């Protein structure tokens, strides 16, 4: 009897099979790999372009530029590519004698594509949009649907999660569209699923990785890649993370923490005197002294923060690469706990924690941020009320008029209640902030154009 620990294997984890096109293979040689094609396909997609008008944290740009979901995703992809490149370089040395070692060269391409896609499923108005959807069912008018849905379907709704919605957006065959959704490679799809378990295991956070409607699709991907199954006590679907998820997660965490502070400084929510020591806290000794000398040559406070931000990101990329390689065995065995940033060295970890504390104290509770959350909650709740009433009562005149405004790709006439509700959520979560606000105004009769 063997005591060997079961582990995932890189030669299976890196797979260019396409979801929905499993039996198709293009033999033509190309300068682009299939993972690069994933990246390009995302860049040219409508859902990705719509991210430019979705809130990241702060209200969308006026006279001062702040990040939106699109610019955030592009920056995450840049950081993710650098982080994955560092990891691949070190893993190539470790596995130099393996015949599959060249597959490791694709890690940076997979991670970059997954980083681009990681926020595709987020609704308008930032994370408050996710909360507005879930609480509509747990606390609002949507609660009346509980008895008509299965436990798994209900858990999907009351725990609505943008990450699960991204997996659906990439894999679901919307009406009139091709099978396989975006037809992404298996490895890219698995690399965006931070929480590889179903909604009934969401817990108190609540977080999960795929809706009941995509459960079989996720299992198909996970089994092909050799991801380790960790079923729940009642047979619920749960897997260990694909290892590259940790790199995508780290790139996202680095970007939103550091860039939110830079945006807050530009908006005047944080002073230069607050931000300088915060970012210099990542460094000590001669490195810190050299950085301070470099900043003496710059008078513009914003440029000083830009310089420090780039240094901090570089330092965190190296720390996270160290943490991944040091814990690779545990990651492949599905025994790694927490994020890579939880396992970085002491000074950098303490400095990152200080950034997190300041962000919660002075950024995420700022008046403009809360105003967006309040407005977004009201708008999304109103749209859910109207559209779900319409799909459940399609014979009414108002319902027919309203449903005629919904793009045909969303199956509002689905044969099941769950399908109808999903069509409404698909439509609303795909909206930009501006579109959702405009529709809210129109349905309230606030933006009619009537000629005299």
URWOKA-V490025 format. One line per field, one symbol per residue. phi: phi as a letter, one per 20 degrees, with the letter a starting at -180 (. if undefined). burial: + if it has 24 or more other C-alpha atoms within 12 Angstrom, else -. Layout:
BEGIN
phi=???
burial=???
END
This chain:
BEGIN
phi=.eefffcfcgfefecefefncfddbefffbfdfffffggfffgeefgfffffccfecegfgdedfcfdffffffffffffffffffffgfffffdgeffegffffegfffffffffefdgefffmmfffffffffgeecdffffegfecfgffffgffdgcfffffffgedfefgndefnmflefgffgffeefcfbeffdfmefecadbfgfdgfffggffffemfeecfffdnffbcfffgfgfffffffffffffffffffffenfceffefgffffffcbmfffffffffffedefgffffgffgffffffffffffgffffdgffffemdedndfffdefgfffffffffffffffcdfdfgfffffffffffffffffgffffffecfffffffffffeegffeefdgfdfgfffffffgfffefegffffffgfffemebfddff
burial=------++++++++++++++------------+++++++-+++---++++++++++++++-----+++++++++++++++++++++++++++--------+-+++++++++++++++++++++++++++++++++++--+-+--++--+--+++++++++++++++++++++++-----+++++++++++++++++++++++---++++++++++-+++++++++++++------++++++++++++++++++++++++++++++++-++-+-+++-++++++-------++--------++-++++++++++++++++++++++-++--++++-+--++++++---++-++++++-++--+++----+--++-++++++++++++++++++---------++--+---++++---+++++++++++++++++++++-++------------
END
